[in-house]
Amino acid sequence: MWPLEAQGAHEFARGLEEILVVEEKRQILEYAIKEELYNWPDAQRPRVYGKFDEKDGPGGE
């Protein structure tokens, strides 16, 4: 799981609208996924939710 493997993350995310990341304590994978998908065009990049929402505010806790 760590470090996040870029090609696998891209294959997983392709075609998705949203990704919900559930992890205990620190948001390590959430940040890693957001970084990997950062340069994707808006129309192709899934929204990533976890501890933080798309505006980096607390998400649904």
Residue pairs with C-beta under 8 A, 6 or more apart in sequence:
1 29
2 28
2 29
2 32
3 32
4 29
4 32
4 33
4 36
6 36
9 32
9 33
9 36
9 37
10 36
10 37
13 19
13 33
13 36
13 37
13 45
13 46
14 44
16 46
17 46
17 47
18 46
18 47
18 48
18 49
19 33
19 46
19 47
19 48
19 49
20 49
20 50
21 27
21 29
21 30
21 33
21 48
21 49
21 50
22 50
23 29
23 30
23 50
27 50
27 51
27 52
29 50
30 48
30 50
30 51
30 52
33 48
34 48
37 45
37 46
37 48
38 45
47 54
48 54
49 59
49 60
50 59
51 58
51 59
51 61
52 58
52 59
53 59
53 60
